[in-house]
Amino acid sequence: MRKKGQMEMVGLAVIVIILILAFLLFVGLNRGKDTSAITAKESLYANNLLNAIMLYSLDEGQVSDYVKKCYEDTGSSYCDVGDEIDSLMNDGILRENQNYELLFEEDCGEMDNINEGECEEEYITASPYYVRTKGGVCTVRLRLC
């Protein structure tokens, strides 16, 4: 009878040790940075930055107005807003040592892509900003790297 009680105690001790090891393993694996929260913050930052760029006021309207006018009047000065946007980005709206690419895609007329450095492998992309033009919809994308 005594041996049976000792065997039960040893079995219980083994189960407790296994549970403790499993818990420590679980905590150890989940101890790294929570990158989903960081990525969400960076994505929100990129989206807000793209909205600020597109709503930025220039001499004759906002950047989004210039995109529309560039499509209507191909080759005009409306298509060349690179210096103004570059100045905006470097005057404190962009984080230090951060590169960017502002890409004008389909139906944007002759708007030139604007970039400071190149985003090669790792970058955060803002949700596309759409500008309705007479020819369709111009898609503007921002990449931060």
N, C-alpha and C positions, 0 to 999 in steps of 0.2 A: 504494500500500500504506500509505503514511504517513497519508493522509487517512482511510482506513478505521479505523485505530487511534484517530485523534483523534475521529472520530464516535462510536466506542464509548465513549470516555472522557466525552464530553459527555453521551451518553445515560445513562451510569451516574451522573454528577453530578446530572442532572435527577431521576432516580429517587430518589436519596438525599435531595435537597431536598424532594421531594414527601412522602417518608416522614417526614422531620423535621417538616414543617408539619402533617401528619396527626396525629402524636404530640402536638405542642403544642396543637392544637385539641382533641384528646381530653382532655388534662390540664386545659386551660382550662375546658371544659364541666363536668367532674366535680369541679371545685375547690370548689364551693359546699358549704354545710352538708349533712351527712348527716341529713336530717330523719326518715328511717325509724327511726334509733336513738333520736332525741329522742321521737318519737311512741310508740315501744314503752315507753320509760321512763315517759312521762306516763300511758299506758294502764295500766301496772302500778301506778303510784301511785294512780290513780283506783279500780282494782279493790280494792287493799288498803284504801283509805280507806272504801269502801262496806262491805267485810267488817267493818272495825273499828266502823263505825257500827251495823251490824245486830247485832253481838255485844256492844255497849256495855251495861253493866249499869245498870239504873235500880232504883227501890225494889222493884218486884215482878217482876223478871226482866229479860231482855235486850230490846232494841228489837224484835227479831223476835217475841218473846212478846207484846209489846204489840200488834203488828199482828194476831196471831191473836185476842187478847182483844177488840180493837176490832171485828173482824168479828163475833164472837159477841155482843158487848154494844154495839150501835150507839149512838153518842152518849155513851158513857162517858168517863171521864177517860183511859182507855187510848188514846183516839184523839187526844189532845192532848199530843204529846211534842215539839212544836216548840221550846219554850224550852230543854229539856234538850239537844236536838241542837244548837241554835244555840249554847248555852254550850260544848258540847264542841268544836264547830268553831272557835270564837273563842278557845279556851284553848290554842292552839298546835298542834292537829292539822292545821289548814289552813294553807297557805302564806300569807304576807303578801300583801295586796291581791288575793286570789283570791276570786271569787264562786262560788257553787254553787247547784244546784237538786237537791233530793231529791224525786223524783216517785213517788208511790204510785199504781199503776194497777190494773187489773182485780182484783176480788175482795179489795179491801183494806179493806172496810167504809167508814167515814167518815174515814179517815186524811187529814189535810190535807197538801198538798205544802208543803215547807219550802224557803225560798230566801233567799239573801243576794245581792241584786242579780239581774239577769236575764242569762241566757245567750242572746244573740240569734243571732249568726252562727257564730262560731268557738268551739267547745268540745270538750272531750274527754269521752267517755261511757264509764263503766265497764260491764262486762258486767252484765246484769240479775241481780239477787239474787231468788231465788224463795222465798216463804214459803207453805207449805201451810196453807190454812184449811179450815174445814168446807164452805165454798162453792166451793172450787176452789184456785187458786193465785194468790197476790198477787204481782205483779211490781213490784219496786222498782228504780228507775234513779237514777243519780247523774251529774250533768253538772258539770264543772269549767270555769270560764271566767276 
